[in-house]
Amino acid sequence: MAGNTQVRLGVVLFAVVVTAAASFALGRRGAAPSGGNHRDIRQIVVNYTVARIDDPIIVLGDSIVEAATLPPSACGHPIVNAGLAGATTGSDLSGWLKGALGTRRPYAIIVSLGVNDALTFSPPATSAAFADRYEALLHDLSKLTERLFILEFPPVEARGPFTPAMAETAMAAITSYRTTLPKIAQNTNATLLSLPPLEAPFTLEGIHLNTAGYRSWDKAIQRGTELACG
């Protein structure tokens, strides 16, 4: 647990920077998170990781995934962290992951996305647009694996630099997006993993999970790997 805490606290500075960017984006129509060099570096890291293993379980998503401390394996399948800070349902994660995988084929893919969709644009996209983008992503990912899972993404809190007004705006979108997840899962033959209840405070600064938040998030990931393993 101490190791997990140290890893997660190590991303506090990064989380604050991302929060500041999100705060700015909430006031700018059409603003988008920068991918740039970090996107390329993360793709290389994932590529180097999967090149040494077979039949991995890929956990794909945004900075909440990237900051997670995942178990090394489940039922003999290595678990690979393919989190990419700033990722949204419109970030072409399927193309990014295909480039990272090369010729490797995942045993299963668990996807956790949605928070950045609510933070990036002002006003946020409609729930229908969110669902369309997410379904398109999952349809592409379904070509890579027969075992596809959607992890319900967490809410935000009015905490630290993330003000009550910002949280209220984001939560309006997050609530509507989360209600579309069962239908998205049904339309893409994916399995929806519900997030266990989160007891406040569950974030470091309103967005990124603290140790308590990750306890609930980890339970959902564990459930996904158990289902994937049969």
PETA-V483759 format. One record per backbone hydrogen bond with DSSP energy under -1.0 kcal/mol. NH is the residue of the N-H (numbers start at 1). CO is the residue of the C=O. E is the energy in kcal/mol with one decimal. If there is no record, write none. Layout:
NH,CO,E ; NH,CO,E
This chain:
5,1,-2.5 ; 6,2,-2.3 ; 7,3,-2.3 ; 8,4,-2.5 ; 9,5,-2.8 ; 10,6,-1.4 ; 11,8,-1.3 ; 12,9,-1.7 ; 15,11,-2.9 ; 16,12,-2.5 ; 17,13,-2.1 ; 18,14,-2.5 ; 19,15,-2.5 ; 20,16,-2.3 ; 21,17,-2.0 ; 22,18,-2.6 ; 23,19,-2.7 ; 24,20,-2.1 ; 25,21,-2.4 ; 26,22,-2.1 ; 27,24,-1.2 ; 28,25,-1.8 ; 31,28,-1.4 ; 39,35,-1.1 ; 40,36,-1.3 ; 41,37,-2.7 ; 42,38,-2.7 ; 43,39,-1.9 ; 44,40,-2.0 ; 45,41,-2.5 ; 46,42,-2.5 ; 47,43,-2.4 ; 48,44,-2.8 ; 49,45,-1.9 ; 50,46,-2.8 ; 51,47,-1.6 ; 52,49,-1.4 ; 53,50,-1.2 ; 57,78,-3.0 ; 58,108,-2.8 ; 59,80,-2.6 ; 60,110,-3.2 ; 61,82,-1.1 ; 62,112,-1.0 ; 66,62,-2.4 ; 67,63,-2.3 ; 68,65,-1.7 ; 74,77,-1.9 ; 77,74,-2.5 ; 79,72,-2.4 ; 80,57,-2.7 ; 82,59,-2.9 ; 84,61,-2.4 ; 87,84,-2.0 ; 91,88,-1.5 ; 96,92,-2.1 ; 97,93,-2.8 ; 98,94,-2.5 ; 99,95,-2.0 ; 100,96,-1.5 ; 101,97,-2.7 ; 102,98,-1.9 ; 104,101,-2.1 ; 107,56,-2.6 ; 108,56,-1.3 ; 109,147,-2.4 ; 110,58,-3.2 ; 111,149,-2.6 ; 112,60,-2.6 ; 118,114,-1.2 ; 119,115,-1.0 ; 120,116,-2.2 ; 130,126,-2.4 ; 131,127,-2.6 ; 132,128,-2.3 ; 133,129,-2.3 ; 134,130,-2.5 ; 135,131,-2.7 ; 136,132,-2.1 ; 137,133,-2.2 ; 138,134,-2.6 ; 139,135,-2.6 ; 140,136,-1.7 ; 141,137,-2.3 ; 142,138,-2.2 ; 143,140,-1.2 ; 144,141,-2.0 ; 149,109,-2.5 ; 150,191,-2.7 ; 151,111,-3.5 ; 152,193,-2.8 ; 157,206,-2.3 ; 159,157,-1.3 ; 162,159,-2.0 ; 163,161,-1.1 ; 167,163,-2.8 ; 168,164,-2.5 ; 169,165,-2.0 ; 170,166,-2.5 ; 171,167,-2.9 ; 172,168,-1.5 ; 173,169,-1.2 ; 174,170,-2.8 ; 175,171,-2.7 ; 176,172,-1.4 ; 177,173,-2.7 ; 178,174,-2.7 ; 179,175,-1.3 ; 180,177,-1.3 ; 181,178,-1.0 ; 184,180,-2.3 ; 185,181,-2.8 ; 186,182,-2.2 ; 187,183,-2.6 ; 188,184,-1.2 ; 190,185,-2.3 ; 191,148,-2.2 ; 193,150,-3.6 ; 204,208,-3.4 ; 210,202,-1.8 ; 214,210,-2.4 ; 215,211,-1.2 ; 216,212,-1.1 ; 217,213,-2.1 ; 218,214,-3.3 ; 219,215,-1.3 ; 220,216,-1.4 ; 221,217,-2.0 ; 222,218,-2.8 ; 223,219,-2.2 ; 224,220,-2.0 ; 225,221,-2.4 ; 226,222,-2.3 ; 227,223,-2.2 ; 228,224,-2.4 ; 229,225,-2.1
